[in-house]
Amino acid sequence: IAEESTAAGSKCVLTDSPTWIIDPVDGTCNFVHRFPTVAVSIGFAVNKELEFGVIYHCTEERLYTGRRGQGAFCNDKRLQVS
């Protein structure tokens, strides 16, 4: 599933099958206007539940990762909630 395909009018249907969810330019409007908040976002779902996700913040060179039951990280440093 990609944002650009749904924007073009395709219907997004999440099934139980393993599914990649991709937004290659997350923050398209920011990108067009040269604002620095732009990322590449990728997720993977099975049985309609997200198993892991990856976000790369391009201009700040930050890689965020998270996996079900394994926690979340930014550039390999574990993220904690308050």
mmCIF file of the N, C-alpha and C atoms, coordinates in Angstrom:
data_MODEL
# 
_entry.id   MODEL 
# 
loop_
_atom_site.group_PDB 
_atom_site.id 
_atom_site.type_symbol 
_atom_site.label_atom_id 
_atom_site.label_alt_id 
_atom_site.label_comp_id 
_atom_site.label_asym_id 
_atom_site.label_entity_id 
_atom_site.label_seq_id 
_atom_site.pdbx_PDB_ins_code 
_atom_site.Cartn_x 
_atom_site.Cartn_y 
_atom_site.Cartn_z 
_atom_site.occupancy 
_atom_site.B_iso_or_equiv 
_atom_site.pdbx_formal_charge 
_atom_site.auth_seq_id 
_atom_site.auth_comp_id 
_atom_site.auth_asym_id 
_atom_site.auth_atom_id 
_atom_site.pdbx_PDB_model_num 
ATOM 1   N N  . ILE A 1 1  ? 0.863  -1.163  0.000  1.00 0.00 ? 1  ILE A N  1 
ATOM 2   C CA . ILE A 1 1  ? 0.000  0.000   0.000  1.00 0.00 ? 1  ILE A CA 1 
ATOM 3   C C  . ILE A 1 1  ? 0.913  1.229   0.000  1.00 0.00 ? 1  ILE A C  1 
ATOM 4   N N  . ALA A 1 2  ? 0.692  2.123   -0.919 1.00 0.00 ? 2  ALA A N  1 
ATOM 5   C CA . ALA A 1 2  ? 1.490  3.348   -0.992 1.00 0.00 ? 2  ALA A CA 1 
ATOM 6   C C  . ALA A 1 2  ? 0.566  4.553   -1.054 1.00 0.00 ? 2  ALA A C  1 
ATOM 7   N N  . GLU A 1 3  ? 0.975  5.635   -0.405 1.00 0.00 ? 3  GLU A N  1 
ATOM 8   C CA . GLU A 1 3  ? 0.147  6.839   -0.359 1.00 0.00 ? 3  GLU A CA 1 
ATOM 9   C C  . GLU A 1 3  ? -0.178 7.345   -1.755 1.00 0.00 ? 3  GLU A C  1 
ATOM 10  N N  . GLU A 1 4  ? 0.798  7.314   -2.638 1.00 0.00 ? 4  GLU A N  1 
ATOM 11  C CA . GLU A 1 4  ? 0.576  7.852   -3.972 1.00 0.00 ? 4  GLU A CA 1 
ATOM 12  C C  . GLU A 1 4  ? -0.479 7.061   -4.743 1.00 0.00 ? 4  GLU A C  1 
ATOM 13  N N  . SER A 1 5  ? -0.578 5.759   -4.516 1.00 0.00 ? 5  SER A N  1 
ATOM 14  C CA . SER A 1 5  ? -1.595 4.977   -5.229 1.00 0.00 ? 5  SER A CA 1 
ATOM 15  C C  . SER A 1 5  ? -2.988 5.312   -4.722 1.00 0.00 ? 5  SER A C  1 
ATOM 16  N N  . THR A 1 6  ? -3.148 5.563   -3.412 1.00 0.00 ? 6  THR A N  1 
ATOM 17  C CA . THR A 1 6  ? -4.469 5.930   -2.902 1.00 0.00 ? 6  THR A CA 1 
ATOM 18  C C  . THR A 1 6  ? -4.834 7.344   -3.320 1.00 0.00 ? 6  THR A C  1 
ATOM 19  N N  . ALA A 1 7  ? -3.838 8.224   -3.441 1.00 0.00 ? 7  ALA A N  1 
ATOM 20  C CA . ALA A 1 7  ? -4.104 9.590   -3.892 1.00 0.00 ? 7  ALA A CA 1 
ATOM 21  C C  . ALA A 1 7  ? -4.584 9.594   -5.334 1.00 0.00 ? 7  ALA A C  1 
ATOM 22  N N  . ALA A 1 8  ? -4.162 8.598   -6.107 1.00 0.00 ? 8  ALA A N  1 
ATOM 23  C CA . ALA A 1 8  ? -4.561 8.504   -7.507 1.00 0.00 ? 8  ALA A CA 1 
ATOM 24  C C  . ALA A 1 8  ? -5.949 7.889   -7.666 1.00 0.00 ? 8  ALA A C  1 
ATOM 25  N N  . GLY A 1 9  ? -6.591 7.533   -6.540 1.00 0.00 ? 9  GLY A N  1 
ATOM 26  C CA . GLY A 1 9  ? -7.947 7.023   -6.604 1.00 0.00 ? 9  GLY A CA 1 
ATOM 27  C C  . GLY A 1 9  ? -8.083 5.535   -6.335 1.00 0.00 ? 9  GLY A C  1 
ATOM 28  N N  . SER A 1 10 ? -6.985 4.813   -6.175 1.00 0.00 ? 10 SER A N  1 
ATOM 29  C CA . SER A 1 10 ? -7.064 3.391   -5.858 1.00 0.00 ? 10 SER A CA 1 
ATOM 30  C C  . SER A 1 10 ? -7.570 3.224   -4.432 1.00 0.00 ? 10 SER A C  1 
ATOM 31  N N  . LYS A 1 11 ? -8.370 2.183   -4.227 1.00 0.00 ? 11 LYS A N  1 
ATOM 32  C CA . LYS A 1 11 ? -8.890 1.922   -2.892 1.00 0.00 ? 11 LYS A CA 1 
ATOM 33  C C  . LYS A 1 11 ? -7.861 1.135   -2.083 1.00 0.00 ? 11 LYS A C  1 
ATOM 34  N N  . CYS A 1 12 ? -7.624 1.579   -0.881 1.00 0.00 ? 12 CYS A N  1 
ATOM 35  C CA . CYS A 1 12 ? -6.684 0.920   0.018  1.00 0.00 ? 12 CYS A CA 1 
ATOM 36  C C  . CYS A 1 12 ? -7.434 -0.163  0.787  1.00 0.00 ? 12 CYS A C  1 
ATOM 37  N N  . VAL A 1 13 ? -6.997 -1.414  0.626  1.00 0.00 ? 13 VAL A N  1 
ATOM 38  C CA . VAL A 1 13 ? -7.625 -2.520  1.335  1.00 0.00 ? 13 VAL A CA 1 
ATOM 39  C C  . VAL A 1 13 ? -6.540 -3.279  2.091  1.00 0.00 ? 13 VAL A C  1 
ATOM 40  N N  . LEU A 1 14 ? -6.592 -3.207  3.400  1.00 0.00 ? 14 LEU A N  1 
ATOM 41  C CA . LEU A 1 14 ? -5.653 -3.956  4.226  1.00 0.00 ? 14 LEU A CA 1 
ATOM 42  C C  . LEU A 1 14 ? -6.274 -5.311  4.522  1.00 0.00 ? 14 LEU A C  1 
ATOM 43  N N  . THR A 1 15 ? -5.570 -6.376  4.158  1.00 0.00 ? 15 THR A N  1 
ATOM 44  C CA . THR A 1 15 ? -6.068 -7.733  4.368  1.00 0.00 ? 15 THR A CA 1 
ATOM 45  C C  . THR A 1 15 ? -5.197 -8.427  5.422  1.00 0.00 ? 15 THR A C  1 
ATOM 46  N N  . ASP A 1 16 ? -5.476 -9.702  5.657  1.00 0.00 ? 16 ASP A N  1 
ATOM 47  C CA . ASP A 1 16 ? -4.655 -10.475 6.586  1.00 0.00 ? 16 ASP A CA 1 
ATOM 48  C C  . ASP A 1 16 ? -3.322 -10.875 5.980  1.00 0.00 ? 16 ASP A C  1 
ATOM 49  N N  . SER A 1 17 ? -3.162 -10.734 4.671  1.00 0.00 ? 17 SER A N  1 
ATOM 50  C CA . SER A 1 17 ? -1.914 -11.094 4.006  1.00 0.00 ? 17 SER A CA 1 
ATOM 51  C C  . SER A 1 17 ? -0.794 -10.156 4.440  1.00 0.00 ? 17 SER A C  1 
ATOM 52  N N  . PRO A 1 18 ? 0.454  -10.645 4.455  1.00 0.00 ? 18 PRO A N  1 
ATOM 53  C CA . PRO A 1 18 ? 1.579  -9.747  4.749  1.00 0.00 ? 18 PRO A CA 1 
ATOM 54  C C  . PRO A 1 18 ? 1.556  -8.558  3.787  1.00 0.00 ? 18 PRO A C  1 
ATOM 55  N N  . THR A 1 19 ? 1.651  -7.347  4.331  1.00 0.00 ? 19 THR A N  1 
ATOM 56  C CA . THR A 1 19 ? 1.487  -6.134  3.532  1.00 0.00 ? 19 THR A CA 1 
ATOM 57  C C  . THR A 1 19 ? 2.522  -5.091  3.907  1.00 0.00 ? 19 THR A C  1 
ATOM 58  N N  . TRP A 1 20 ? 3.199  -4.555  2.913  1.00 0.00 ? 20 TRP A N  1 
ATOM 59  C CA . TRP A 1 20 ? 4.095  -3.417  3.091  1.00 0.00 ? 20 TRP A CA 1 
ATOM 60  C C  . TRP A 1 20 ? 3.276  -2.147  2.956  1.00 0.00 ? 20 TRP A C  1 
ATOM 61  N N  . ILE A 1 21 ? 3.514  -1.181  3.821  1.00 0.00 ? 21 ILE A N  1 
ATOM 62  C CA . ILE A 1 21 ? 2.844  0.117   3.766  1.00 0.00 ? 21 ILE A CA 1 
ATOM 63  C C  . ILE A 1 21 ? 3.960  1.152   3.631  1.00 0.00 ? 21 ILE A C  1 
ATOM 64  N N  . ILE A 1 22 ? 3.941  1.895   2.527  1.00 0.00 ? 22 ILE A N  1 
ATOM 65  C CA . ILE A 1 22 ? 5.081  2.755   2.202  1.00 0.00 ? 22 ILE A CA 1 
ATOM 66  C C  . ILE A 1 22 ? 4.632  4.168   1.854  1.00 0.00 ? 22 ILE A C  1 
ATOM 67  N N  . ASP A 1 23 ? 5.314  5.130   2.433  1.00 0.00 ? 23 ASP A N  1 
ATOM 68  C CA . ASP A 1 23 ? 5.162  6.527   2.047  1.00 0.00 ? 23 ASP A CA 1 
ATOM 69  C C  . ASP A 1 23 ? 6.574  7.027   1.741  1.00 0.00 ? 23 ASP A C  1 
ATOM 70  N N  . PRO A 1 24 ? 6.956  7.028   0.457  1.00 0.00 ? 24 PRO A N  1 
ATOM 71  C CA . PRO A 1 24 ? 8.340  7.358   0.097  1.00 0.00 ? 24 PRO A CA 1 
ATOM 72  C C  . PRO A 1 24 ? 8.730  8.809   0.363  1.00 0.00 ? 24 PRO A C  1 
ATOM 73  N N  . VAL A 1 25 ? 7.763  9.711   0.381  1.00 0.00 ? 25 VAL A N  1 
ATOM 74  C CA . VAL A 1 25 ? 8.054  11.111  0.727  1.00 0.00 ? 25 VAL A CA 1 
ATOM 75  C C  . VAL A 1 25 ? 6.978  11.555  1.716  1.00 0.00 ? 25 VAL A C  1 
ATOM 76  N N  . ASP A 1 26 ? 7.166  11.188  2.980  1.00 0.00 ? 26 ASP A N  1 
ATOM 77  C CA . ASP A 1 26 ? 6.233  11.570  4.031  1.00 0.00 ? 26 ASP A CA 1 
ATOM 78  C C  . ASP A 1 26 ? 6.524  13.021  4.384  1.00 0.00 ? 26 ASP A C  1 
ATOM 79  N N  . GLY A 1 27 ? 5.589  13.890  4.078  1.00 0.00 ? 27 GLY A N  1 
ATOM 80  C CA . GLY A 1 27 ? 5.794  15.331  4.216  1.00 0.00 ? 27 GLY A CA 1 
ATOM 81  C C  . GLY A 1 27 ? 5.959  15.957  2.841  1.00 0.00 ? 27 GLY A C  1 
ATOM 82  N N  . THR A 1 28 ? 5.195  15.457  1.879  1.00 0.00 ? 28 THR A N  1 
ATOM 83  C CA . THR A 1 28 ? 5.312  15.922  0.493  1.00 0.00 ? 28 THR A CA 1 
ATOM 84  C C  . THR A 1 28 ? 5.160  17.432  0.394  1.00 0.00 ? 28 THR A C  1 
ATOM 85  N N  . CYS A 1 29 ? 4.178  17.996  1.091  1.00 0.00 ? 29 CYS A N  1 
ATOM 86  C CA . CYS A 1 29 ? 3.956  19.448  1.046  1.00 0.00 ? 29 CYS A CA 1 
ATOM 87  C C  . CYS A 1 29 ? 5.185  20.185  1.582  1.00 0.00 ? 29 CYS A C  1 
ATOM 88  N N  . ASN A 1 30 ? 5.757  19.669  2.672  1.00 0.00 ? 30 ASN A N  1 
ATOM 89  C CA . ASN A 1 30 ? 6.984  20.272  3.205  1.00 0.00 ? 30 ASN A CA 1 
ATOM 90  C C  . ASN A 1 30 ? 8.102  20.204  2.165  1.00 0.00 ? 30 ASN A C  1 
ATOM 91  N N  . PHE A 1 31 ? 8.225  19.057  1.527  1.00 0.00 ? 31 PHE A N  1 
ATOM 92  C CA . PHE A 1 31 ? 9.267  18.856  0.517  1.00 0.00 ? 31 PHE A CA 1 
ATOM 93  C C  . PHE A 1 31 ? 9.120  19.866  -0.622 1.00 0.00 ? 31 PHE A C  1 
ATOM 94  N N  . VAL A 1 32 ? 7.894  20.030  -1.109 1.00 0.00 ? 32 VAL A N  1 
ATOM 95  C CA . VAL A 1 32 ? 7.629  20.955  -2.211 1.00 0.00 ? 32 VAL A CA 1 
ATOM 96  C C  . VAL A 1 32 ? 7.991  22.387  -1.822 1.00 0.00 ? 32 VAL A C  1 
ATOM 97  N N  . HIS A 1 33 ? 7.741  22.744  -0.565 1.00 0.00 ? 33 HIS A N  1 
ATOM 98  C CA . HIS A 1 33 ? 8.015  24.102  -0.100 1.00 0.00 ? 33 HIS A CA 1 
ATOM 99  C C  . HIS A 1 33 ? 9.393  24.248  0.553  1.00 0.00 ? 33 HIS A C  1 
ATOM 100 N N  . ARG A 1 34 ? 10.207 23.200  0.423  1.00 0.00 ? 34 ARG A N  1 
ATOM 101 C CA . ARG A 1 34 ? 11.586 23.179  0.940  1.00 0.00 ? 34 ARG A CA 1 
ATOM 102 C C  . ARG A 1 34 ? 11.687 23.342  2.449  1.00 0.00 ? 34 ARG A C  1 
ATOM 103 N N  . PHE A 1 35 ? 10.656 22.849  3.180  1.00 0.00 ? 35 PHE A N  1 
ATOM 104 C CA . PHE A 1 35 ? 10.745 22.783  4.627  1.00 0.00 ? 35 PHE A CA 1 
ATOM 105 C C  . PHE A 1 35 ? 11.482 21.488  4.969  1.00 0.00 ? 35 PHE A C  1 
ATOM 106 N N  . PRO A 1 36 ? 12.308 21.485  5.999  1.00 0.00 ? 36 PRO A N  1 
ATOM 107 C CA . PRO A 1 36 ? 13.185 20.333  6.241  1.00 0.00 ? 36 PRO A CA 1 
ATOM 108 C C  . PRO A 1 36 ? 12.534 19.095  6.856  1.00 0.00 ? 36 PRO A C  1 
ATOM 109 N N  . THR A 1 37 ? 11.273 19.158  7.231  1.00 0.00 ? 37 THR A N  1 
ATOM 110 C CA . THR A 1 37 ? 10.654 17.997  7.865  1.00 0.00 ? 37 THR A CA 1 
ATOM 111 C C  . THR A 1 37 ? 10.088 17.061  6.798  1.00 0.00 ? 37 THR A C  1 
ATOM 112 N N  . VAL A 1 38 ? 10.946 16.131  6.366  1.00 0.00 ? 38 VAL A N  1 
ATOM 113 C CA . VAL A 1 38 ? 10.587 15.149  5.337  1.00 0.00 ? 38 VAL A CA 1 
ATOM 114 C C  . VAL A 1 38 ? 11.162 13.808  5.768  1.00 0.00 ? 38 VAL A C  1 
ATOM 115 N N  . ALA A 1 39 ? 10.396 12.744  5.560  1.00 0.00 ? 39 ALA A N  1 
ATOM 116 C CA . ALA A 1 39 ? 10.858 11.421  5.958  1.00 0.00 ? 39 ALA A CA 1 
ATOM 117 C C  . ALA A 1 39 ? 10.395 10.372  4.954  1.00 0.00 ? 39 ALA A C  1 
ATOM 118 N N  . VAL A 1 40 ? 11.025 9.219   5.044  1.00 0.00 ? 40 VAL A N  1 
ATOM 119 C CA . VAL A 1 40 ? 10.585 8.028   4.320  1.00 0.00 ? 40 VAL A CA 1 
ATOM 120 C C  . VAL A 1 40 ? 9.990  7.109   5.383  1.00 0.00 ? 40 VAL A C  1 
ATOM 121 N N  . SER A 1 41 ? 8.752  6.670   5.188  1.00 0.00 ? 41 SER A N  1 
ATOM 122 C CA . SER A 1 41 ? 8.072  5.843   6.186  1.00 0.00 ? 41 SER A CA 1 
ATOM 123 C C  . SER A 1 41 ? 7.696  4.494   5.579  1.00 0.00 ? 41 SER A C  1 
ATOM 124 N N  . ILE A 1 42 ? 8.044  3.423   6.304  1.00 0.00 ? 42 ILE A N  1 
ATOM 125 C CA . ILE A 1 42 ? 7.760  2.062   5.837  1.00 0.00 ? 42 ILE A CA 1 
ATOM 126 C C  . ILE A 1 42 ? 7.228  1.253   7.014  1.00 0.00 ? 42 ILE A C  1 
ATOM 127 N N  . GLY A 1 43 ? 6.158  0.539   6.775  1.00 0.00 ? 43 GLY A N  1 
ATOM 128 C CA . GLY A 1 43 ? 5.604  -0.351  7.790  1.00 0.00 ? 43 GLY A CA 1 
ATOM 129 C C  . GLY A 1 43 ? 5.317  -1.713  7.179  1.00 0.00 ? 43 GLY A C  1 
ATOM 130 N N  . PHE A 1 44 ? 5.202  -2.720  8.034  1.00 0.00 ? 44 PHE A N  1 
ATOM 131 C CA . PHE A 1 44 ? 4.895  -4.071  7.574  1.00 0.00 ? 44 PHE A CA 1 
ATOM 132 C C  . PHE A 1 44 ? 3.826  -4.646  8.492  1.00 0.00 ? 44 PHE A C  1 
ATOM 133 N N  . ALA A 1 45 ? 2.712  -5.058  7.901  1.00 0.00 ? 45 ALA A N  1 
ATOM 134 C CA . ALA A 1 45 ? 1.582  -5.582  8.671  1.00 0.00 ? 45 ALA A CA 1 
ATOM 135 C C  . ALA A 1 45 ? 1.283  -7.020  8.276  1.00 0.00 ? 45 ALA A C  1 
ATOM 136 N N  . VAL A 1 46 ? 0.857  -7.805  9.254  1.00 0.00 ? 46 VAL A N  1 
ATOM 137 C CA . VAL A 1 46 ? 0.395  -9.177  9.041  1.00 0.00 ? 46 VAL A CA 1 
ATOM 138 C C  . VAL A 1 46 ? -0.886 -9.320  9.852  1.00 0.00 ? 46 VAL A C  1 
ATOM 139 N N  . ASN A 1 47 ? -1.889 -9.933  9.250  1.00 0.00 ? 47 ASN A N  1 
ATOM 140 C CA . ASN A 1 47 ? -3.192 -10.081 9.910  1.00 0.00 ? 47 ASN A CA 1 
ATOM 141 C C  . ASN A 1 47 ? -3.739 -8.733  10.374 1.00 0.00 ? 47 ASN A C  1 
ATOM 142 N N  . LYS A 1 48 ? -3.522 -7.711  9.555  1.00 0.00 ? 48 LYS A N  1 
ATOM 143 C CA . LYS A 1 48 ? -4.001 -6.351  9.794  1.00 0.00 ? 48 LYS A CA 1 
ATOM 144 C C  . LYS A 1 48 ? -3.386 -5.694  11.026 1.00 0.00 ? 48 LYS A C  1 
ATOM 145 N N  . GLU A 1 49 ? -2.262 -6.221  11.514 1.00 0.00 ? 49 GLU A N  1 
ATOM 146 C CA . GLU A 1 49 ? -1.583 -5.633  12.657 1.00 0.00 ? 49 GLU A CA 1 
ATOM 147 C C  . GLU A 1 49 ? -0.156 -5.282  12.267 1.00 0.00 ? 49 GLU A C  1 
ATOM 148 N N  . LEU A 1 50 ? 0.271  -4.090  12.657 1.00 0.00 ? 50 LEU A N  1 
ATOM 149 C CA . LEU A 1 50 ? 1.619  -3.651  12.331 1.00 0.00 ? 50 LEU A CA 1 
ATOM 150 C C  . LEU A 1 50 ? 2.639  -4.462  13.120 1.00 0.00 ? 50 LEU A C  1 
ATOM 151 N N  . GLU A 1 51 ? 3.610  -5.028  12.409 1.00 0.00 ? 51 GLU A N  1 
ATOM 152 C CA . GLU A 1 51 ? 4.665  -5.822  13.033 1.00 0.00 ? 51 GLU A CA 1 
ATOM 153 C C  . GLU A 1 51 ? 5.912  -4.984  13.285 1.00 0.00 ? 51 GLU A C  1 
ATOM 154 N N  . PHE A 1 52 ? 6.267  -4.139  12.316 1.00 0.00 ? 52 PHE A N  1 
ATOM 155 C CA . PHE A 1 52 ? 7.394  -3.237  12.516 1.00 0.00 ? 52 PHE A CA 1 
ATOM 156 C C  . PHE A 1 52 ? 7.261  -2.036  11.604 1.00 0.00 ? 52 PHE A C  1 
ATOM 157 N N  . GLY A 1 53 ? 7.998  -0.999  11.950 1.00 0.00 ? 53 GLY A N  1 
ATOM 158 C CA . GLY A 1 53 ? 7.994  0.211   11.140 1.00 0.00 ? 53 GLY A CA 1 
ATOM 159 C C  . GLY A 1 53 ? 9.370  0.853   11.164 1.00 0.00 ? 53 GLY A C  1 
ATOM 160 N N  . VAL A 1 54 ? 9.656  1.572   10.097 1.00 0.00 ? 54 VAL A N  1 
ATOM 161 C CA . VAL A 1 54 ? 10.925 2.277   9.956  1.00 0.00 ? 54 VAL A CA 1 
ATOM 162 C C  . VAL A 1 54 ? 10.620 3.664   9.398  1.00 0.00 ? 54 VAL A C  1 
ATOM 163 N N  . ILE A 1 55 ? 11.187 4.682   10.014 1.00 0.00 ? 55 ILE A N  1 
ATOM 164 C CA . ILE A 1 55 ? 11.053 6.050   9.511  1.00 0.00 ? 55 ILE A CA 1 
ATOM 165 C C  . ILE A 1 55 ? 12.453 6.645   9.444  1.00 0.00 ? 55 ILE A C  1 
ATOM 166 N N  . TYR A 1 56 ? 12.791 7.162   8.276  1.00 0.00 ? 56 TYR A N  1 
ATOM 167 C CA . TYR A 1 56 ? 14.082 7.830   8.134  1.00 0.00 ? 56 TYR A CA 1 
ATOM 168 C C  . TYR A 1 56 ? 13.835 9.309   7.899  1.00 0.00 ? 56 TYR A C  1 
ATOM 169 N N  . HIS A 1 57 ? 14.244 10.134  8.867  1.00 0.00 ? 57 HIS A N  1 
ATOM 170 C CA . HIS A 1 57 ? 14.119 11.588  8.767  1.00 0.00 ? 57 HIS A CA 1 
ATOM 171 C C  . HIS A 1 57 ? 15.336 12.067  7.986  1.00 0.00 ? 57 HIS A C  1 
ATOM 172 N N  . CYS A 1 58 ? 15.127 12.373  6.733  1.00 0.00 ? 58 CYS A N  1 
ATOM 173 C CA . CYS A 1 58 ? 16.206 12.616  5.779  1.00 0.00 ? 58 CYS A CA 1 
ATOM 174 C C  . CYS A 1 58 ? 17.145 13.750  6.157  1.00 0.00 ? 58 CYS A C  1 
ATOM 175 N N  . THR A 1 59 ? 16.618 14.897  6.492  1.00 0.00 ? 59 THR A N  1 
ATOM 176 C CA . THR A 1 59 ? 17.479 16.055  6.712  1.00 0.00 ? 59 THR A CA 1 
ATOM 177 C C  . THR A 1 59 ? 18.215 16.008  8.053  1.00 0.00 ? 59 THR A C  1 
ATOM 178 N N  . GLU A 1 60 ? 17.683 15.262  9.009  1.00 0.00 ? 60 GLU A N  1 
ATOM 179 C CA . GLU A 1 60 ? 18.339 15.159  10.311 1.00 0.00 ? 60 GLU A CA 1 
ATOM 180 C C  . GLU A 1 60 ? 19.098 13.843  10.480 1.00 0.00 ? 60 GLU A C  1 
ATOM 181 N N  . GLU A 1 61 ? 19.067 13.008  9.461  1.00 0.00 ? 61 GLU A N  1 
ATOM 182 C CA . GLU A 1 61 ? 19.748 11.715  9.464  1.00 0.00 ? 61 GLU A CA 1 
ATOM 183 C C  . GLU A 1 61 ? 19.404 10.898  10.713 1.00 0.00 ? 61 GLU A C  1 
ATOM 184 N N  . ARG A 1 62 ? 18.111 10.826  11.010 1.00 0.00 ? 62 ARG A N  1 
ATOM 185 C CA . ARG A 1 62 ? 17.629 10.020  12.135 1.00 0.00 ? 62 ARG A CA 1 
ATOM 186 C C  . ARG A 1 62 ? 16.853 8.825   11.594 1.00 0.00 ? 62 ARG A C  1 
ATOM 187 N N  . LEU A 1 63 ? 17.199 7.649   12.086 1.00 0.00 ? 63 LEU A N  1 
ATOM 188 C CA . LEU A 1 63 ? 16.504 6.430   11.699 1.00 0.00 ? 63 LEU A CA 1 
ATOM 189 C C  . LEU A 1 63 ? 15.719 5.922   12.906 1.00 0.00 ? 63 LEU A C  1 
ATOM 190 N N  . TYR A 1 64 ? 14.408 5.955   12.794 1.00 0.00 ? 64 TYR A N  1 
ATOM 191 C CA . TYR A 1 64 ? 13.533 5.453   13.843 1.00 0.00 ? 64 TYR A CA 1 
ATOM 192 C C  . TYR A 1 64 ? 13.071 4.062   13.452 1.00 0.00 ? 64 TYR A C  1 
ATOM 193 N N  . THR A 1 65 ? 13.137 3.129   14.389 1.00 0.00 ? 65 THR A N  1 
ATOM 194 C CA . THR A 1 65 ? 12.663 1.776   14.132 1.00 0.00 ? 65 THR A CA 1 
ATOM 195 C C  . THR A 1 65 ? 11.830 1.321   15.315 1.00 0.00 ? 65 THR A C  1 
ATOM 196 N N  . GLY A 1 66 ? 10.890 0.464   15.049 1.00 0.00 ? 66 GLY A N  1 
ATOM 197 C CA . GLY A 1 66 ? 10.085 -0.116  16.114 1.00 0.00 ? 66 GLY A CA 1 
ATOM 198 C C  . GLY A 1 66 ? 9.560  -1.462  15.666 1.00 0.00 ? 66 GLY A C  1 
ATOM 199 N N  . ARG A 1 67 ? 9.475  -2.389  16.611 1.00 0.00 ? 67 ARG A N  1 
ATOM 200 C CA . ARG A 1 67 ? 8.972  -3.723  16.311 1.00 0.00 ? 67 ARG A CA 1 
ATOM 201 C C  . ARG A 1 67 ? 8.087  -4.176  17.465 1.00 0.00 ? 67 ARG A C  1 
ATOM 202 N N  . ARG A 1 68 ? 7.004  -4.807  17.103 1.00 0.00 ? 68 ARG A N  1 
ATOM 203 C CA . ARG A 1 68 ? 6.052  -5.270  18.110 1.00 0.00 ? 68 ARG A CA 1 
ATOM 204 C C  . ARG A 1 68 ? 6.780  -6.079  19.194 1.00 0.00 ? 68 ARG A C  1 
ATOM 205 N N  . GLY A 1 69 ? 6.596  -5.650  20.438 1.00 0.00 ? 69 GLY A N  1 
ATOM 206 C CA . GLY A 1 69 ? 7.181  -6.351  21.567 1.00 0.00 ? 69 GLY A CA 1 
ATOM 207 C C  . GLY A 1 69 ? 8.676  -6.151  21.760 1.00 0.00 ? 69 GLY A C  1 
ATOM 208 N N  . GLN A 1 70 ? 9.315  -5.359  20.902 1.00 0.00 ? 70 GLN A N  1 
ATOM 209 C CA . GLN A 1 70 ? 10.767 -5.175  20.972 1.00 0.00 ? 70 GLN A CA 1 
ATOM 210 C C  . GLN A 1 70 ? 11.172 -3.736  21.302 1.00 0.00 ? 70 GLN A C  1 
ATOM 211 N N  . GLY A 1 71 ? 10.219 -2.830  21.330 1.00 0.00 ? 71 GLY A N  1 
ATOM 212 C CA . GLY A 1 71 ? 10.527 -1.436  21.635 1.00 0.00 ? 71 GLY A CA 1 
ATOM 213 C C  . GLY A 1 71 ? 10.784 -0.605  20.393 1.00 0.00 ? 71 GLY A C  1 
ATOM 214 N N  . ALA A 1 72 ? 11.142 0.649   20.646 1.00 0.00 ? 72 ALA A N  1 
ATOM 215 C CA . ALA A 1 72 ? 11.408 1.599   19.569 1.00 0.00 ? 72 ALA A CA 1 
ATOM 216 C C  . ALA A 1 72 ? 12.774 2.233   19.795 1.00 0.00 ? 72 ALA A C  1 
ATOM 217 N N  . PHE A 1 73 ? 13.414 2.623   18.684 1.00 0.00 ? 73 PHE A N  1 
ATOM 218 C CA . PHE A 1 73 ? 14.776 3.134   18.736 1.00 0.00 ? 73 PHE A CA 1 
ATOM 219 C C  . PHE A 1 73 ? 14.931 4.316   17.788 1.00 0.00 ? 73 PHE A C  1 
ATOM 220 N N  . CYS A 1 74 ? 15.882 5.189   18.107 1.00 0.00 ? 74 CYS A N  1 
ATOM 221 C CA . CYS A 1 74 ? 16.306 6.253   17.211 1.00 0.00 ? 74 CYS A CA 1 
ATOM 222 C C  . CYS A 1 74 ? 17.812 6.121   17.066 1.00 0.00 ? 74 CYS A C  1 
ATOM 223 N N  . ASN A 1 75 ? 18.258 5.832   15.848 1.00 0.00 ? 75 ASN A N  1 
ATOM 224 C CA . ASN A 1 75 ? 19.686 5.595   15.592 1.00 0.00 ? 75 ASN A CA 1 
ATOM 225 C C  . ASN A 1 75 ? 20.268 4.609   16.605 1.00 0.00 ? 75 ASN A C  1 
ATOM 226 N N  . ASP A 1 76 ? 19.586 3.499   16.799 1.00 0.00 ? 76 ASP A N  1 
ATOM 227 C CA . ASP A 1 76 ? 20.000 2.395   17.688 1.00 0.00 ? 76 ASP A CA 1 
ATOM 228 C C  . ASP A 1 76 ? 19.936 2.725   19.173 1.00 0.00 ? 76 ASP A C  1 
ATOM 229 N N  . LYS A 1 77 ? 19.433 3.899   19.554 1.00 0.00 ? 77 LYS A N  1 
ATOM 230 C CA . LYS A 1 77 ? 19.269 4.233   20.969 1.00 0.00 ? 77 LYS A CA 1 
ATOM 231 C C  . LYS A 1 77 ? 17.806 4.014   21.353 1.00 0.00 ? 77 LYS A C  1 
ATOM 232 N N  . ARG A 1 78 ? 17.586 3.196   22.372 1.00 0.00 ? 78 ARG A N  1 
ATOM 233 C CA . ARG A 1 78 ? 16.219 2.877   22.786 1.00 0.00 ? 78 ARG A CA 1 
ATOM 234 C C  . ARG A 1 78 ? 15.475 4.139   23.200 1.00 0.00 ? 78 ARG A C  1 
ATOM 235 N N  . LEU A 1 79 ? 14.228 4.258   22.735 1.00 0.00 ? 79 LEU A N  1 
ATOM 236 C CA . LEU A 1 79 ? 13.371 5.381   23.118 1.00 0.00 ? 79 LEU A CA 1 
ATOM 237 C C  . LEU A 1 79 ? 12.572 4.985   24.351 1.00 0.00 ? 79 LEU A C  1 
ATOM 238 N N  . GLN A 1 80 ? 12.415 5.922   25.270 1.00 0.00 ? 80 GLN A N  1 
ATOM 239 C CA . GLN A 1 80 ? 11.655 5.698   26.508 1.00 0.00 ? 80 GLN A CA 1 
ATOM 240 C C  . GLN A 1 80 ? 10.506 6.696   26.569 1.00 0.00 ? 80 GLN A C  1 
ATOM 241 N N  . VAL A 1 81 ? 9.418  6.291   27.167 1.00 0.00 ? 81 VAL A N  1 
ATOM 242 C CA . VAL A 1 81 ? 8.311  7.211   27.368 1.00 0.00 ? 81 VAL A CA 1 
ATOM 243 C C  . VAL A 1 81 ? 8.339  7.686   28.824 1.00 0.00 ? 81 VAL A C  1 
ATOM 244 N N  . SER A 1 82 ? 7.796  8.876   29.056 1.00 0.00 ? 82 SER A N  1 
ATOM 245 C CA . SER A 1 82 ? 7.794  9.399   30.424 1.00 0.00 ? 82 SER A CA 1 
ATOM 246 C C  . SER A 1 82 ? 6.510  8.994   31.132 1.00 0.00 ? 82 SER A C  1 
# 
